[in-house]
Amino acid sequence: MPLLRIIPETTNVDFVKWRWLAFSIDGLLLVMSIVSILTLGLNKGLDFTGGVQLEVKAAQVIDVGKMRAEVEQLGYGIPAITTVSGGVCDQPAGSCARIRVQPPVKAGQDAGAASQAVINAIRAKLGAGYANRGVATVGPKVSGELLGDGIKATIIAVILISVWVWFRFEWQYGIGALIATGHDVLVVAGFYSIFQWEFDLNTVAALLLLAGYSINDTVVVFDRIRENRRKYKRMSLPDLINLSTNHIATRTTLVSLATALSVIPLLFGGPVLLNFSRAILIGILVGTFSSTYVAAALLLYLPPVGGKGVSQDKTADASA
């Protein structure tokens, strides 16, 4: 009995021909991400800003504007207040809120005591109609170190992955892997900046996981290109890229689809898992795209592997 196939076992898509359209879309995403990060910045969570975070539950839908005005009267600056969904917070929807403030700490004052005073003041201001669902406190020194370490960890991971690809294949493949993997991480971070989703340690963990996931797809493409290069020694590089990408197109699509289906339920696992799963889902789409059109297509504009072969750029343009 034949297996049910959603996607043909073999495809015959001219990926190289459409590379300029793909480059245009990809370039637009990159520009939007960079501009947004430089202008809007990231909506850094408590892990990176420091301060006090409370989560409360009411019996009715919370008026965020009214709550913000009430908390602001306490003199702790403009609080960041967002509604929370999932579980009991959907009974009714919008009945939970997360309140984040940065309490001022005077010289010689204990930071823990200052944070507790803020918590008590907010609870008193809101009244007994709000049930406490949790409290978190992070000091400014710790939050600054976490942000710096998170950025360093992501950059080091991308560089080391590219170095591994360099030694595993050739330096040209390492350059492609560096650009493609760095591109994936930057675009996902850009989405968080554009939509001002909370950027916390869970998001950093997702970006690190994404770097590993993305390079897996890229390595599969590279490995097939190298295998076909040995098999078809006279084939031009554009034709080789098309052949290799079509060979693994079904595998890549099905793996990405299966991974996405396993991550989607995490979106409904509450705020702790939301940022993580959201970054992974966007990363799956971006990573699959970059493995096909960024990593492989970049080989057309790098010196031929082994220093031999026809002019790749001219051959590519002729095939287009």
Summary of the structure (lengths in Angstrom):
residues: 320
radius of gyration: 24.6
end to end distance: 40.2
largest distance: 78.2
contacts: 1016
relative contact order: 0.15
helix: 66%
strand: 10%
